[in-house]
Amino acid sequence: MDIKSKIREVSDWPIASVNFKDITTLLEDGETFRYVIDKMIEPFNDQKIDKIVVLDARGFLLGTPMAYNLGIGVCLVRKKGKLPYKTVEASYMKEYGPDTVTMHEDTVKPGEKVLIVDDLLATGGTLGAAIELVEKLGGDIIGVSLIIDLPFLGGSTQFAKYNLKYLVSYDSE
């Protein structure tokens, strides 16, 4: 299946010179959405996974059906101020400026096998913060599953040791 043909590219959004990869068009197509979910979990089918950690917000849409299919729980990584209970937090720089994400302090238990899921890896700021949070809580990261890698922005080279898997790659903006 040609996944790239289902991803809309929006020039100069959210800022000038960024060519945004919009997956809403992929999500709208039921057959493609099912295919993507199945392909994202496939490399990890032979591993024990206790929880899927999903990144705000598009990671929620991808990791939740994966967790449902596996019969396991979902742990949310959200922007600061969005979770109602005690949290741990990590700050980072992304393409558009600084940000902070949080997780509930009791969502990942020490020793749990965790798969991190998001839609896209660019510079790696958000993923790095999520990894920091999972490791702070004692989780064991067995992999990272994405739809899109943008290797020219350098994120994927930072996280190769985390069993990084993606479905499509773009070599330039």
Residue frames as qw, qx, qy, qz and C-alpha x, y, z in Angstrom:
[[0.000, 0.889, 0.458, 0.000, 0.00, 0.00, 0.00],
 [0.399, 0.428, -0.014, 0.811, 1.27, 3.49, -0.85],
 [0.369, -0.667, -0.500, 0.411, 0.99, 5.20, 2.54],
 [0.264, -0.261, 0.069, 0.926, 2.65, 8.41, 1.34],
 [0.072, -0.313, -0.563, -0.761, -0.16, 8.98, -1.13],
 [0.406, -0.668, -0.612, -0.119, -2.57, 9.12, 1.83],
 [0.449, -0.550, -0.252, 0.657, -0.56, 11.79, 3.70],
 [0.246, 0.909, 0.234, 0.240, -1.37, 15.39, 2.84],
 [0.571, -0.104, -0.102, 0.808, 1.56, 17.83, 2.79],
 [0.030, -0.949, -0.313, -0.035, 0.79, 21.39, 3.90],
 [0.561, 0.359, -0.099, 0.739, 3.42, 23.99, 3.02],
 [0.082, 0.411, -0.225, 0.880, 4.44, 26.69, 5.49],
 [0.660, -0.530, -0.094, -0.523, 2.44, 25.31, 8.41],
 [0.214, -0.850, -0.455, 0.160, 2.54, 25.95, 11.32],
 [0.191, -0.814, 0.158, 0.525, 5.39, 28.30, 10.43],
 [0.536, 0.766, -0.270, -0.230, 7.11, 29.38, 7.23],
 [0.301, 0.585, -0.751, -0.064, 9.44, 26.81, 5.62],
 [0.391, -0.114, 0.875, -0.261, 7.85, 23.83, 7.40],
 [0.529, 0.075, -0.617, -0.578, 6.23, 21.27, 5.10],
 [0.525, -0.195, 0.608, -0.562, 3.75, 19.70, 7.54],
 [0.273, 0.012, -0.928, -0.254, 2.87, 16.01, 7.10],
 [0.557, -0.092, 0.237, -0.790, -0.88, 15.83, 7.78],
 [0.034, 0.027, -0.998, -0.044, -2.07, 12.31, 8.63],
 [0.484, 0.258, 0.461, -0.698, -5.75, 13.26, 8.96],
 [0.640, 0.394, -0.364, -0.550, -6.27, 12.16, 5.36],
 [0.338, 0.221, -0.914, 0.034, -4.76, 8.76, 6.20],
 [0.163, 0.081, 0.798, -0.574, -7.01, 8.43, 9.26],
 [0.558, 0.305, 0.104, -0.765, -10.10, 9.22, 7.18],
 [0.658, 0.303, -0.587, -0.361, -9.52, 6.19, 4.94],
 [0.831, -0.359, 0.276, -0.323, -10.64, 3.11, 6.90],
 [0.967, 0.207, -0.068, 0.135, -8.67, 0.60, 4.85],
 [0.471, 0.608, -0.362, 0.526, -5.45, 2.61, 5.08],
 [0.394, -0.648, 0.373, -0.534, -5.95, 3.34, 8.79],
 [0.947, -0.223, 0.171, -0.153, -6.37, -0.39, 9.56],
 [0.849, 0.390, -0.169, 0.314, -3.32, -1.22, 7.42],
 [0.177, 0.707, -0.384, 0.567, -1.18, 1.39, 9.21],
 [0.635, -0.552, 0.346, -0.415, -2.21, 0.18, 12.69],
 [0.996, -0.016, 0.089, 0.011, -1.42, -3.42, 11.74],
 [0.714, 0.515, -0.204, 0.429, 1.94, -2.47, 10.20],
 [0.080, -0.766, 0.364, -0.523, 2.94, -0.30, 13.17],
 [0.725, -0.473, 0.403, -0.296, 2.55, -3.18, 15.63],
 [0.943, 0.281, -0.172, -0.047, 3.90, -5.92, 13.34],
 [0.488, 0.555, -0.565, 0.367, 7.63, -5.53, 14.21],
 [0.193, -0.413, 0.637, -0.622, 6.78, -6.00, 17.90],
 [0.826, -0.134, -0.248, -0.488, 4.37, -8.96, 17.62],
 [0.830, 0.009, -0.529, 0.175, 6.88, -11.41, 19.06],
 [0.255, 0.255, -0.525, 0.771, 7.70, -9.27, 22.10],
 [0.311, -0.612, -0.682, 0.251, 5.94, -8.97, 25.43],
 [0.029, 0.397, 0.025, 0.917, 4.41, -5.50, 25.75],
 [0.177, -0.429, -0.744, 0.481, 2.74, -4.40, 28.99],
 [0.103, 0.806, 0.330, -0.481, 1.74, -0.86, 27.99],
 [0.481, 0.498, 0.328, 0.642, 1.71, 1.45, 25.01],
 [0.217, -0.603, -0.171, 0.748, 2.84, 5.00, 25.72],
 [0.377, 0.671, 0.503, 0.393, 1.13, 7.44, 23.37],
 [0.301, -0.196, -0.041, 0.932, 2.25, 10.99, 22.62],
 [0.204, 0.743, 0.413, -0.485, -0.13, 13.95, 22.52],
 [0.642, 0.156, 0.370, -0.653, -2.12, 14.11, 20.31],
 [0.712, 0.374, -0.416, -0.424, -1.83, 12.06, 17.13],
 [0.201, 0.283, -0.923, 0.168, -0.04, 9.26, 18.97],
 [0.474, 0.055, 0.621, -0.622, -3.28, 8.80, 20.93],
 [0.738, 0.382, -0.043, -0.555, -5.11, 7.96, 17.70],
 [0.613, 0.446, -0.643, -0.110, -2.54, 5.34, 16.67],
 [0.134, 0.294, -0.868, 0.376, -1.49, 3.68, 19.91],
 [0.559, -0.045, 0.470, -0.682, -4.98, 3.25, 21.34],
 [0.889, 0.219, -0.113, -0.385, -6.24, 0.81, 18.67],
 [0.523, 0.427, -0.721, 0.158, -2.88, -0.99, 18.86],
 [0.139, -0.249, 0.761, -0.583, -3.32, -1.44, 22.63],
 [0.743, 0.075, 0.216, -0.629, -6.93, -2.51, 22.18],
 [0.815, 0.338, -0.419, -0.214, -5.88, -5.21, 19.70],
 [0.443, 0.331, -0.756, 0.349, -3.25, -6.47, 22.15],
 [0.664, -0.582, -0.454, -0.120, -5.51, -6.24, 25.21],
 [0.580, -0.176, -0.332, 0.723, -3.10, -3.94, 27.07],
 [0.140, -0.857, -0.340, 0.361, -3.23, -0.45, 28.59],
 [0.419, 0.676, 0.121, 0.594, -2.39, 2.97, 27.22],
 [0.466, -0.585, -0.224, 0.625, -0.30, 5.59, 29.05],
 [0.297, 0.897, 0.251, 0.211, -0.65, 9.23, 28.04],
 [0.473, -0.210, 0.002, 0.856, 2.15, 11.73, 27.50],
 [0.113, 0.862, 0.466, 0.163, 0.45, 15.13, 27.46],
 [0.239, 0.596, -0.094, 0.761, 1.36, 18.77, 27.34],
 [0.235, -0.068, -0.622, 0.743, 1.91, 20.29, 30.78],
 [0.293, 0.080, 0.287, -0.908, -1.28, 21.15, 32.65],
 [0.613, 0.043, -0.458, -0.643, -3.51, 18.59, 30.88],
 [0.595, -0.117, -0.793, 0.054, -3.31, 15.64, 33.30],
 [0.481, -0.698, -0.116, -0.517, -5.33, 15.83, 36.55],
 [0.868, -0.477, -0.089, 0.103, -3.19, 13.74, 38.92],
 [0.430, -0.753, 0.391, 0.309, 0.42, 13.94, 40.17],
 [0.795, 0.603, -0.019, 0.063, 2.83, 13.97, 37.26],
 [0.609, -0.384, 0.320, 0.616, 6.46, 13.73, 36.26],
 [0.443, 0.874, 0.103, -0.170, 7.60, 16.14, 33.57],
 [0.651, -0.125, 0.367, 0.652, 10.31, 16.65, 30.97],
 [0.240, 0.871, 0.021, -0.428, 11.10, 19.80, 29.00],
 [0.654, 0.060, 0.537, 0.530, 12.59, 19.94, 25.52],
 [0.152, 0.545, -0.225, -0.793, 13.06, 22.09, 22.42],
 [0.634, 0.423, 0.639, 0.107, 11.02, 21.37, 19.31],
 [0.445, 0.353, 0.402, 0.718, 11.14, 22.95, 15.87],
 [0.059, -0.764, -0.347, -0.540, 8.80, 25.74, 16.96],
 [0.171, -0.678, 0.325, -0.637, 10.17, 26.50, 20.46],
 [0.026, 0.220, -0.868, 0.444, 10.33, 25.10, 24.03],
 [0.718, -0.285, -0.311, -0.554, 7.71, 22.77, 25.49],
 [0.202, -0.295, 0.830, -0.428, 7.05, 20.49, 28.47],
 [0.702, -0.127, -0.554, -0.429, 5.24, 17.16, 28.59],
 [0.393, -0.367, 0.651, -0.536, 4.00, 15.14, 31.54],
 [0.592, -0.108, -0.771, -0.209, 2.84, 11.66, 32.53],
 [0.720, -0.593, 0.014, -0.359, 0.98, 10.51, 35.61],
 [0.082, -0.654, 0.721, -0.214, 3.56, 9.34, 38.13],
 [0.581, -0.138, 0.763, -0.250, 1.84, 5.95, 38.51],
 [0.751, 0.472, -0.057, -0.459, 1.06, 5.14, 34.86],
 [0.744, 0.406, -0.527, 0.065, 4.17, 3.05, 34.08],
 [0.797, -0.574, 0.176, -0.062, 5.37, 0.63, 36.74],
 [0.138, -0.698, 0.686, 0.152, 9.04, -0.29, 37.18],
 [0.367, -0.177, 0.898, 0.166, 10.02, -3.12, 34.86],
 [0.639, 0.548, 0.460, -0.285, 6.99, -2.84, 32.58],
 [0.445, 0.043, 0.611, 0.654, 7.74, -3.40, 28.89],
 [0.228, 0.749, 0.251, -0.568, 6.69, -0.29, 26.99],
 [0.468, 0.351, 0.525, 0.619, 6.16, 0.51, 23.32],
 [0.011, 0.572, 0.120, -0.811, 6.14, 4.25, 22.51],
 [0.390, 0.503, 0.680, 0.365, 3.83, 5.32, 19.66],
 [0.085, 0.672, 0.074, -0.732, 3.56, 8.59, 17.76],
 [0.685, 0.674, 0.256, -0.104, 2.85, 9.68, 14.22],
 [0.577, 0.748, -0.104, 0.312, 6.11, 11.39, 13.26],
 [0.692, -0.511, 0.030, 0.510, 9.74, 11.86, 14.29],
 [0.368, 0.897, -0.022, 0.245, 11.37, 15.15, 13.32],
 [0.164, 0.736, -0.499, 0.427, 14.07, 16.63, 15.58],
 [0.634, -0.072, -0.738, 0.220, 13.31, 14.18, 18.38],
 [0.095, -0.362, 0.404, -0.835, 12.40, 16.63, 21.14],
 [0.734, -0.244, 0.052, -0.632, 9.03, 15.15, 22.03],
 [0.916, 0.035, -0.399, -0.022, 10.21, 11.56, 21.71],
 [0.452, 0.317, -0.580, 0.600, 13.27, 12.29, 23.83],
 [0.331, -0.342, 0.368, -0.799, 11.09, 13.79, 26.55],
 [0.879, -0.139, -0.120, -0.440, 8.74, 10.77, 26.45],
 [0.795, 0.172, -0.525, 0.250, 11.71, 8.40, 26.74],
 [0.129, 0.371, -0.535, 0.748, 12.98, 10.43, 29.71],
 [0.601, -0.294, 0.194, -0.717, 9.59, 10.13, 31.43],
 [0.938, -0.026, -0.283, -0.198, 9.26, 6.37, 30.85],
 [0.663, 0.241, -0.549, 0.449, 12.79, 5.80, 32.13],
 [0.146, -0.423, 0.421, -0.789, 12.16, 8.04, 35.17],
 [0.772, -0.218, 0.135, -0.582, 9.25, 5.77, 36.05],
 [0.457, -0.360, 0.812, -0.035, 11.36, 2.62, 35.58],
 [0.841, 0.416, 0.208, -0.277, 9.76, 1.38, 32.36],
 [0.509, -0.254, 0.681, 0.461, 11.72, -0.77, 29.91],
 [0.500, 0.633, -0.107, -0.582, 11.34, 0.61, 26.37],
 [0.707, 0.026, 0.678, 0.200, 11.15, -2.26, 23.89],
 [0.402, 0.282, 0.563, 0.664, 10.61, -0.03, 20.87],
 [0.169, 0.520, 0.108, -0.830, 9.24, 3.08, 19.20],
 [0.382, 0.393, 0.772, 0.323, 6.64, 2.83, 16.45],
 [0.109, 0.559, 0.003, -0.822, 5.90, 5.70, 14.05],
 [0.682, 0.640, 0.352, -0.040, 4.27, 6.31, 10.71],
 [0.492, 0.828, -0.037, 0.266, 6.78, 8.91, 9.49],
 [0.666, -0.461, 0.066, 0.583, 10.50, 9.55, 9.94],
 [0.337, 0.934, -0.034, 0.112, 12.12, 12.80, 8.80],
 [0.861, -0.211, -0.025, 0.461, 15.78, 11.73, 9.02],
 [0.434, 0.542, 0.025, 0.719, 17.11, 14.99, 7.57],
 [0.316, -0.804, 0.036, -0.502, 16.04, 16.68, 10.83],
 [0.233, 0.501, -0.720, 0.420, 18.25, 14.35, 12.90],
 [0.674, -0.377, 0.295, -0.563, 15.77, 12.79, 15.29],
 [0.979, 0.028, -0.123, -0.159, 16.06, 9.19, 14.20],
 [0.614, 0.440, -0.533, 0.380, 19.85, 9.03, 14.60],
 [0.199, -0.512, 0.516, -0.657, 19.47, 9.93, 18.30],
 [0.705, -0.183, 0.414, -0.546, 17.12, 7.05, 19.07],
 [0.640, 0.324, -0.653, -0.245, 18.39, 4.08, 17.05],
 [0.143, 0.200, -0.902, 0.354, 19.13, 2.14, 20.28],
 [0.455, 0.098, 0.538, -0.703, 15.39, 2.19, 21.10],
 [0.314, 0.223, 0.901, 0.199, 14.40, -0.19, 18.28],
 [0.276, 0.509, 0.053, -0.814, 12.90, 2.60, 16.19],
 [0.330, 0.281, 0.832, 0.347, 10.46, 1.48, 13.47],
 [0.298, 0.521, 0.084, -0.796, 8.59, 3.64, 10.96],
 [0.680, 0.440, 0.585, -0.021, 6.51, 3.04, 7.85],
 [0.543, 0.735, 0.196, 0.356, 7.62, 5.90, 5.56],
 [0.514, -0.488, 0.033, 0.705, 10.52, 8.29, 5.38],
 [0.374, 0.910, 0.146, 0.102, 10.92, 11.68, 3.73],
 [0.760, 0.016, -0.011, 0.650, 14.45, 12.70, 2.71],
 [0.208, 0.093, -0.019, 0.974, 13.78, 16.45, 2.66],
 [0.240, 0.379, 0.405, -0.797, 11.21, 19.07, 3.57]]
